[in-house]
Each structure stands twice: as C-alpha cells, then as structure tokens.
Amino acid sequence: MAYQGKKLINDPNAVVTEFIEGLVETYPGLQYLDGFPQIKVVLRADVSPSQFDKVAVISGGGAGHEPAHAGFVGPGMLTAAVSGEVFASPPVDSILAAIRAVTGPKGCLLIVKNYTGDRLNFGLAAEQAKSEGYKVEMVIVGDDCALPPPRGIAGRRGLAGTILVHKVAGAAADAGLTLTEVAGEAKQAAELVGTMGVALSVCTLPGLVTSDRLDADKMEIGLGIHGEPGLAVVDLQPVDVVVAHVLKQILSPDTGYVPITRGSNVVLMVNGLGATPMMELMIATRKAVPELQLEHGVAVDRVYTGSFMTSLDMAGFSITLMKSDPLILDRLDAPTKAPYWPVAVEGNRPPAKFPVPVPVPPSYSSTTDEMLSQPQELTKLGYTLEAAIEAAANEVIALRDDLNEWDAKAGDGDCGTTMYRGASAVLEDMKKRYPMNDAAETVNEIGVTIRRVMGGTSGILYDILCKAAYANLKGHSEPTAQEWANALEASLAAVIKYGGARAGYRTMLDALVPACRTLKERLDAGDDAVTAFILSSEAAMAGAESTKNMQAQAGRSSYIAPENLVSIPDPGAMAAAAWYRAAALAVASKQKS
C-alpha cells in the first residue's frame, strides 16, 4: 500500500533552493549565481569570465541526484553546475546564465547526461551561446548497460559514469588544454564507461507518496536514476550474487557497450543510490574487485566507493566500469577541490593487500596453543564446567530474538545478536582450546573468545568479568564453592570500577549482584554448593525482572525517556540471568548424576 513519504523538509517546492543555500554555506569555494532561486546555478566563487584563462566545464540536470552535480564544482572538476527541479531538466535560461557566468576566451564544454530533456535544453542553450560569440562544445554521456540494444533514438541513459567524465574533463581543462582537446578527452572517456544499477526500493519525491512497486522480497535490476523501471524485478539475492550478475552484464560481449576485455585495466565505481549504508557499499566493493580480477581477467587500477549520483532516498547501488590507461589515471588522480570527489583515492593500487601481522605479546611462547586445548580425558570438574558452559551458551543463543526485541525498545536493537555471536564462538572454541580441567584458564579463555568476537560495551564488560575471575581463581586447581563466590564478587567489583555502573542502574549488574550476594549468604548459612547456586540463580532472574521498573542510569537506555521503558526488562540483565540460571541447573544435574 502506498504511503506518504517522510522527509526532513519545509516546503516540497523549495527543496532544491534550500539545498543549494545549505551547500554554499558549507563550502566557501562555492557560490550561487545572481538571479537565484529562479536561476539555480552553483559556480566556483573564484572564477570571473573576463579573467578565466581555461576551458570552463559545465554540467547539470534535475535535482535529486545529490551530491551530483553541484557537489562536484571546484578547481580541477566542474566550473559550474546547473540544477533543475527534482528530476526535471534545468531550463535554457539557467544553462545560458551559467555559460555567461564562467566562460572566458577559451570557451566551455557542456557535459550532458543522455536524457531527452537535458539534450534539448543544453543543446538550445549551446546554440544561443554560440550566436552570442561563445565557444561551446557538448558531450553526451550514455553509460547505461542494463537495457539491450537497440534503444531507438533515445539511446542509453546517462548514469553515475558521468561523474568520471566530469573528473577527466575538469582535469584536462585545469591542465590548460584547448576546448577541442578537453572535449576530445571527455568524449573518449564517455565511450569507455558503463554503468548498471540495482534497487531495493523506489525513491520518494518530496511531497508525494512512496510507490509500492517493489515488494519487500523483491529487487529491481537495471532501473534508472529517476526510479523508472529497469530490466527486471527479481527475488532479493545476496549482494555477492548481485555484484557478479551486474559485472557480467556490463562486460557482456553481446552488447559491446564497453571496450573492456580480458587483459584490460579498469576503474571501478560503486555508487550508492541515496539510502544505502556505506557498510553495504563496501561489502559490494569487496566482491567486485576480486570478481573483476579472477572471473573477468581485468586489472583494477582505482576503486571509488560512496554516493556520487543518487536517486533521492532509493535503496540500492550502481556499478560503473571505465577502461583505464595512463592518461585517464592521470586525470582521475589530478588534484581537485570539488567537495565530494574522493581525494584520498589516488596512486597505484597494490596487486593484493595482505593483513599486517598482529604484534605478539612479549610473554607469548610457541607452546601456548599446545597448552590451551581440551584434554582428552575430563575430570569431574571438567565435565561439570563443560556442561555449565554449554548450557549457558545455548540459553543465550535461544534468547537472541527476545533480547533484540527488548533492546530495540531500550537501546540499539543488537543485544541478542551480539550475545549470540559470543555464545556461538564460546561453544566452538570450547571444543578446541579450553583446558576444561583447569577452571581458571578456562574462564580466562572464555574472556579471550568474547573479546575477539563480541565487541561493543557488552563484549569488553564480559571480558573484564572473566579476567578478574581468572586472577582470583588462578592457583586453585579445583575451586571450592566459596572460591567461586569470591571470584564472582571480584569480577563484579572490576566491572563496577571500570564500567561505572552500580546495581539499580538497569544493567546486567542488576542480575549478577543479587546472584553474588545470595550465593555468599547461602554458603555462609551452611547450604550446600548446589542449593546455594540454584537459589542465587533465582535471585539473578528476580533482579533482571526488577529492571522493568527501573530508570536507566547507564548505557544507551539512559538516553531514552523513562516512560518508554516501563514494563521492558533490561536485555543485558535478562541475558546474564538466563545464562547464570542455565549454568546453575546444569551443575545441579551433573552433581546428581
């Protein structure tokens, strides 16, 4: 069902104007042309046409593709960018104003994406400017590789590859070349580039409803940057599959859209379409580079990953390939002050990147790994520890979805996933490297596992818990119940010291502090170890449940209004209570058998 799209805007009819105002406030090197907002032109603040002794490079098109086109205005790239309304070609008068504002004696080059409106408006402006005595050339970029030929008179759509053409032309102009030479390099670059896009959602225009064209389990291959339908709607696939398909399509010899064959060198651009997190773009990049090298036999000279030409809030990405040579690379590496060009991507890429070795701790010896492995024969302590650890980890794994649900309301929604990752790794490492007959070393290795895989606040707190327990248990080959209680008490003291929280702050301490207190009290009262352990696990669960009525004073929950936490338990406390209780029940079961 279609629904009204949510936007952080004022007036849907003013979004382009207000975007440009914000852009020029942010970047001192940019200015807008007098006559704004009717004439929406962003230009270099340092350019005066009477004194500008280089070829001006102008591009533009409909808004909604930010940072294109205005974000690429600056020395070494575009001299000016002309904007229309959202997804609408800029009018002739605006394009003419840009030409007049920045074109000096050496003339100007117009770089235009291949859409009918853009070709007509820029073309008419070019002819008018020529009649006024300006030297003007125009290069059309049509880099779409999704739709098979023939494309009739419309031709291939202009997509993100246009940004690479901007950079080549801008660098050529900055080097002092003539208009004919700059236009020639831009035209050649346009013939070397191919792009294909994939979307998970359709974009929402300001003030309009969101289209329901794509179901939750569908994706669209080969759509345009205005949300127009593409090649096909297919089932959602893992990104590795999608990347492989897109690269195969761009490089297909059947279409011949790009002159890239085995043995070629290429530039790769992975471009976000507006609502795609950088994490997902980088995941696509990490697949694209080896896929190009190993499956298609091409060398990757440069990699650009980010959002260069978007489609408002569309979720998805496009991949652009450009055949490279030394001159192309020189142009791409040439300095620029355009705000959104990735200046850190320059210079030759190494053929392969190998991880830097992790420094070895001074105390490390070659026998360490041999010492830390599960013994072939377990003692009674070893069997008990194994049962307790396995039960605790499995309980955390089973609780993952509940923990995430609670954390989505009280934190950032990943408590269950984080704890699941730690518990799964503990189960795996337990089989290979935990010396189960040695309680102290086993607890220490649990901390090592957790630190390696969990991350975040919970990971480091659990590692502190384990390290403090290890220090307290070290030297006790078979700890007594009282020694276990002392170790737990020391662990909690360390967590309180370094974490800053206390019982009552709505954290895992609200489960573990009552558990420790009850365990020590019952042992002092003469209860046997199993009974004391079970009773302390009940205290842990009661403490965790009590967090439903607590105001958070630590962690991300402390940023949430108290009324939004009513009846929601702290997920960290619930996780701690769950694994503690599972371990207690497992120990009790082992003691009876």
Secondary structure, 3 states (H helix, E strand, C coil): CCEECCCCCCCHHHHHHHHHHHHHHHCCCEEECCCCCCCCEEEECCCCCCCCCCCEEEEEEEECCCCCCHHHECCCCECEEEEEEECCCCCHHHHHHHHHHHCCCCCEEEEEECCHHHHHHHHHHHHHHHHCCCCEEEEEECCECCCCCCCCCCCCCCCCHHHHHHHHHHHHHHCCCCHHHHHHHHHHHHHCEEEEEEECCCCCCCCCEECCCCCCCEEEECCCCCCCCCCEEEECCCHHHHHHHHHHHHCCCCCCCCCCCCCCEEEEEEEECECCCHHHHHHHHHHHHHHHHHHCCCEEEEEEEECCCCCCCECEEEEEEEECCHHHHHHHHCCCCCCCCCCCCCCCCCCCCCCCCCCCCCCCCCCHHHHCCCCCCCCHHHHHHHHHHHHHHHHHHHCHHHHHHHHHHHCCCCHHHHHHHHHHHHHHHHHHHCCCCCHHHHHHHHHHHHHHHCCHHHHHHHHHHHHHHHHHHCCCCCCCHHHHHHHHHHHHHHHHHHHCCCCCCCCCHHHHHHHHHHHHHHHHCCCCHHHHHHHHHHHHHHHHHHHHHCCCCCCHHHHCCHHHCCCCCCHHHHHHHHHHHHHHHHHHHHHHC
